[in-house]
Amino acid sequence: MESLVSVDESIALVRARIDKRQSMQSAAFRARGFAAKDSTSPTKELDAVVLADTLVGYGDNISLENMAIIENLIKFAKLEASYEVPGNDPQAWYLAFLLCLDEAGCFVADAGYTAYQKSSRQLTMENIVTDIVKAGVDAAKAAIPGASVLSAIADSTLDALKKEPEAINLFSHVVTNSNGVRLAIMPCDQLANGMILTSLASIDSVGGSSETGVVFFDWKTSGRDIFRGSSYITFNPLRYMALKDELEEYLGKYYKAVLSKRFQRRRIAQM
């Protein structure tokens, strides 16, 4: 399952986006910049990361190089979506995010975005997150046999997050201060043929502003309308080399590295 966008088309589209954004920045803004390039790199021990409002967990098969690739693609698509949709329109932001991934050479399956409906008076955001993540993983499993591992990666990443105060504080701060409480969960792994596979569950919430003082995963659904986007994405890392230098230079100038926090998804077996 490879992108229908050719490598040459991807290069042209990404370059056009970068040129457009850089031309929009004033000289003063460029001098100030966002932050220095993220100095932390993926490791096998720190196999999960909070990227602002996106939680990424890695499976055992994915290489360190491919971890870095998927993170850079996420960062780039997030920057682009925020430029394209600066206001409070979570659906438009989500679709812009996926379009950017598609243009960068990812195969994006299903860009559906719908209201989330579940009849229960006891639902918390944790229940909702778990339910929506499961739906996204199930869609991937139906199409790709190797996607079955994504469910365990998602579960262990969410469990580990709650045991890492700095990571959950960053994650909670960002999502509770975002319009629409926009967040995404992305378990990732590497298939036997080297392809990167991830399931994307995007969750937005409207209403219930008085609940922002409560721990995010304990939020009740009272007064909230929940929307979800579910997709699965594959990417051939060989395509990345054609974009690597320009993309990483751009991210080094404009990505807010301070909004990242790595943590351990699972305990490493002691030798």
C-alpha positions in Angstrom: 0.0 0.0 0.0 2.1 2.9 -1.3 1.2 6.4 -2.0 -0.2 7.3 -5.4 1.8 10.5 -5.3 5.1 9.9 -7.1 8.4 10.7 -5.5 8.9 13.7 -7.9 5.5 15.0 -7.1 6.1 14.7 -3.4 9.4 16.6 -3.7 7.7 19.4 -5.7 4.7 19.6 -3.3 6.8 19.7 -0.1 9.2 22.2 -1.6 6.2 24.4 -2.6 4.9 24.2 1.0 8.3 25.1 2.5 8.8 28.0 0.1 5.4 29.4 0.8 5.8 29.3 4.5 9.2 30.8 4.5 8.1 33.6 2.2 5.3 34.4 4.7 7.7 34.8 7.6 8.9 38.3 8.3 12.7 38.9 8.8 12.1 39.5 12.5 10.1 36.3 12.9 12.9 34.3 11.2 15.5 35.8 13.4 13.5 34.9 16.5 12.5 31.5 15.2 10.6 28.9 17.2 13.3 27.0 18.9 16.5 25.1 18.2 16.2 21.8 16.5 15.0 19.1 18.8 18.1 17.8 20.4 16.6 14.5 21.5 16.6 11.5 19.2 14.5 8.3 19.5 15.9 5.4 21.4 14.8 1.9 22.0 14.4 2.6 25.7 12.4 5.8 25.2 9.9 4.2 22.8 7.1 6.7 23.2 6.9 10.4 22.7 4.5 13.3 23.3 4.6 15.7 20.3 2.4 18.5 21.7 -1.1 17.1 21.3 0.0 13.9 19.5 0.9 10.7 21.4 3.2 8.3 19.5 4.1 4.8 20.6 6.5 2.5 18.8 6.5 -1.2 18.4 9.5 -3.5 18.9 10.1 -3.9 15.1 10.5 -0.3 14.1 14.1 1.0 13.6 15.4 4.2 15.2 15.8 5.7 11.8 12.1 5.1 11.0 11.1 6.5 14.4 12.8 9.7 13.4 11.2 9.7 10.0 7.6 9.3 11.3 8.2 12.0 13.9 9.5 14.5 11.3 6.5 13.8 9.0 4.1 14.3 11.9 5.8 17.6 12.9 5.8 18.8 9.3 2.1 18.0 8.8 1.2 19.6 12.1 2.9 22.8 11.2 1.3 22.9 7.8 -2.2 22.1 9.2 -1.9 24.9 11.7 -0.8 27.4 9.0 -3.7 26.3 6.8 -6.3 26.2 9.5 -5.4 28.8 12.2 -8.9 29.0 13.8 -11.1 26.6 15.7 -12.1 24.1 13.0 -10.9 20.7 14.2 -12.3 18.8 11.1 -10.6 21.2 8.6 -7.4 20.9 10.6 -7.5 17.1 10.6 -8.1 17.0 6.9 -5.3 19.5 6.2 -3.0 17.3 8.4 -3.8 14.2 6.4 -3.5 16.0 3.0 0.0 17.1 4.0 1.0 13.6 4.9 -0.4 12.4 1.6 1.6 15.0 -0.4 4.7 14.0 1.5 4.3 10.4 0.2 2.3 8.6 2.8 -0.6 6.3 1.9 -3.5 7.6 3.8 -6.5 5.2 4.0 -9.9 6.7 4.9 -10.1 10.4 6.0 -13.4 10.0 7.7 -14.5 12.4 10.4 -17.7 11.8 12.3 -19.6 12.4 15.5 -18.8 9.9 18.2 -21.9 8.4 19.8 -22.0 6.1 22.8 -24.9 5.7 25.1 -23.6 5.8 28.7 -23.7 8.2 31.6 -20.4 6.9 33.0 -18.1 7.7 30.0 -14.9 9.5 30.7 -12.4 10.8 28.2 -10.3 7.7 29.0 -13.1 5.4 27.9 -13.7 7.5 24.8 -10.0 7.6 23.8 -9.7 3.8 24.3 -12.8 3.2 22.2 -11.8 5.5 19.3 -8.2 4.2 19.2 -9.6 0.6 19.0 -11.8 1.6 16.1 -8.8 3.0 14.2 -6.7 0.0 14.9 -9.5 -2.4 13.8 -9.7 -0.6 10.5 -6.0 -1.1 9.9 -6.2 -4.8 11.0 -9.0 -5.4 8.5 -6.7 -4.2 5.6 -3.2 -5.3 6.8 -2.6 -8.5 8.7 0.6 -7.1 10.3 -1.4 -4.2 11.9 -2.7 -6.4 14.7 0.2 -5.4 16.9 -0.9 -1.7 16.9 -3.6 -2.5 19.5 -1.1 -3.6 22.1 1.2 -0.7 21.3 -1.6 1.8 21.8 -2.7 0.2 25.1 0.8 0.1 26.5 1.6 3.7 25.4 -1.6 5.1 27.1 -0.8 3.1 30.2 2.8 4.3 30.3 1.8 7.9 29.8 -0.2 7.9 33.0 2.9 6.8 34.9 5.1 9.6 33.6 4.2 12.9 35.3 6.2 15.2 33.0 4.8 13.6 29.9 1.1 13.5 31.0 1.4 17.1 32.3 2.7 18.3 28.9 0.0 16.2 27.1 -2.8 17.4 29.3 -1.7 21.0 29.2 -1.6 21.1 25.4 -4.9 19.3 24.8 -6.9 21.2 27.4 -5.7 24.5 26.1 -6.4 23.7 22.4 -9.6 24.8 20.8 -11.7 21.7 20.3 -9.4 19.7 22.7 -7.6 18.3 19.6 -5.5 15.3 20.3 -4.2 12.3 18.3 -3.0 8.8 19.3 -0.6 7.1 16.8 0.8 3.6 17.5 3.5 2.8 15.0 5.4 -0.2 13.9 7.4 -1.5 10.9 6.2 -4.3 8.6 8.5 -7.1 7.4 9.0 -5.3 4.1 10.3 -2.2 5.8 7.2 -0.1 5.5 6.1 2.1 8.4 2.6 1.5 9.6 0.6 3.7 11.9 -3.0 4.0 13.0 -4.3 7.5 13.6 -7.1 8.3 16.0 -8.0 12.0 16.1 -10.3 13.1 18.9 -12.0 16.5 19.3 -14.3 17.8 22.0 -16.7 20.7 22.1 -18.3 22.1 25.2 -17.7 21.4 28.9 -15.2 24.2 29.4 -15.8 24.2 33.1 -14.1 20.8 33.2 -10.7 22.0 32.3 -9.5 21.9 35.9 -10.0 18.1 36.1 -7.3 15.6 35.1 -7.9 15.1 31.4 -8.5 11.4 31.3 -11.1 11.7 34.1 -13.2 14.3 32.2 -16.9 13.3 32.1 -18.7 13.6 28.8 -21.5 15.7 30.2 -22.0 18.8 28.1 -19.5 17.6 25.5 -19.9 16.7 21.8 -17.1 14.3 20.7 -15.9 14.0 17.1 -13.5 11.4 15.8 -11.2 10.9 12.8 -9.9 7.4 12.1 -7.3 6.4 9.5 -4.3 4.2 9.0 -1.2 5.3 7.2 1.7 3.6 5.6 5.0 5.1 4.4 7.9 3.7 2.5 11.0 5.2 4.3 13.0 5.0 1.1 11.0 7.9 -0.2 12.2 10.1 2.7 15.7 10.4 1.5 14.6 12.7 -1.3 13.0 15.1 1.2 15.3 14.7 4.2 17.6 17.7 4.0 15.1 20.4 3.1 12.4 19.0 5.5 14.7 18.7 8.5 16.3 22.2 7.9 12.7 23.6 7.8 11.7 21.8 11.0 14.9 23.0 12.7 13.8 26.6 12.2 10.1 26.4 12.9 9.1 23.4 15.1 8.6 24.1 18.8 10.9 21.4 20.2 10.0 22.4 23.7 6.6 20.7 23.2 8.2 17.2 23.1 8.7 14.7 25.8 10.0 11.1 25.5 9.2 8.3 27.9 9.3 4.5 28.1 6.4 2.6 26.7 7.3 -0.6 28.3 9.8 -2.0 30.7 13.0 -3.3 29.1 13.8 -6.8 30.3 16.7 -6.8 32.7 19.7 -8.9 31.5 
